[in-house]
Amino acid sequence: MTEKRIPAADAFGPDIVLISAGFDSRCGDPLGQFTLTDEDFADMTRLVMDIARTRAGGRVVSTIEGGYLLEGIAAATTAHVTALAGL
């Protein structure tokens, strides 16, 4: 992914990036009722990984939280972890 300039990340200069990956904003989730797709989660993960790589020495911690449709959580988590792995 081409590095994107994130002014707030530049100004803050994190030592580590923490991701709290909640999937209740995924399409089909009965609580969130948003329209994000699994590819949207992968794109956001790649963007955050780029921030970690360029501003935090690649240090990143991700936790999974949220989501109320089991099939949706599984699909979004797969997309997220695949992006974390750089695949």
C-alpha positions as CSV (number, residue, x, y, z in Angstrom):
1,M,0.0,0.0,0.0
2,T,1.3,3.4,-0.8
3,E,1.9,5.5,2.3
4,K,-0.8,7.9,3.0
5,R,0.0,11.1,5.0
6,I,-1.9,11.2,8.2
7,P,-1.2,14.6,9.9
8,A,-2.4,13.5,13.3
9,A,-0.1,10.5,13.3
10,D,2.8,12.6,12.1
11,A,2.2,15.1,14.9
12,F,1.6,12.5,17.6
13,G,4.5,10.2,16.6
14,P,3.3,7.0,18.3
15,D,5.7,4.4,19.8
16,I,3.1,1.7,19.2
17,V,-0.3,1.6,17.5
18,L,-3.2,-0.1,19.2
19,I,-6.2,-1.4,17.2
20,S,-9.5,-2.1,18.8
21,A,-11.2,-3.9,16.0
22,G,-14.9,-4.0,16.5
23,F,-17.1,-5.4,13.8
24,D,-20.6,-4.2,14.8
25,S,-20.3,-1.6,12.0
26,R,-20.2,-4.4,9.4
27,C,-23.1,-4.8,7.0
28,G,-25.6,-7.2,8.3
29,D,-24.8,-6.7,12.0
30,P,-28.1,-6.5,13.9
31,L,-26.9,-3.9,16.4
32,G,-24.7,-1.5,14.3
33,Q,-26.8,-1.5,11.1
34,F,-23.9,0.1,9.2
35,T,-22.7,-0.9,5.7
36,L,-18.9,-1.5,6.0
37,T,-17.7,-4.6,4.1
38,D,-15.0,-7.0,4.9
39,E,-12.8,-5.3,2.3
40,D,-13.4,-2.0,4.1
41,F,-12.0,-3.5,7.3
42,A,-9.0,-4.8,5.4
43,D,-8.4,-1.4,3.9
44,M,-8.6,0.3,7.3
45,T,-6.3,-2.3,8.7
46,R,-3.8,-1.7,5.9
47,L,-3.9,2.0,6.5
48,V,-3.3,1.6,10.3
49,M,-0.5,-0.9,9.5
50,D,1.1,1.7,7.3
51,I,0.9,4.2,10.2
52,A,2.6,1.6,12.5
53,R,5.3,0.8,9.9
54,T,6.2,4.4,9.1
55,R,5.7,6.0,12.5
56,A,6.0,3.3,15.2
57,G,8.7,1.0,14.0
58,G,6.1,-1.5,12.9
59,R,4.8,-2.1,16.5
60,V,1.1,-2.8,16.6
61,V,-1.3,-4.6,18.9
62,S,-4.8,-5.6,17.7
63,T,-7.7,-6.8,19.8
64,I,-11.0,-8.0,18.5
65,E,-14.1,-6.7,20.2
66,G,-17.7,-6.1,19.1
67,G,-19.9,-7.6,16.5
68,Y,-23.2,-9.5,17.0
69,L,-23.5,-11.6,13.8
70,L,-21.2,-14.7,14.2
71,E,-20.8,-15.2,10.4
72,G,-20.0,-11.5,10.0
73,I,-17.5,-11.5,12.9
74,A,-15.7,-14.5,11.3
75,A,-15.5,-12.9,7.9
76,A,-14.4,-9.5,9.1
77,T,-11.8,-11.0,11.4
78,T,-10.4,-13.0,8.6
79,A,-10.1,-9.9,6.5
80,H,-8.5,-8.0,9.4
81,V,-6.0,-10.7,10.2
82,T,-5.1,-11.3,6.6
83,A,-4.4,-7.5,6.3
84,L,-2.4,-7.6,9.5
85,A,-0.3,-10.4,8.0
86,G,0.3,-8.4,4.9
87,L,-1.4,-10.9,2.6
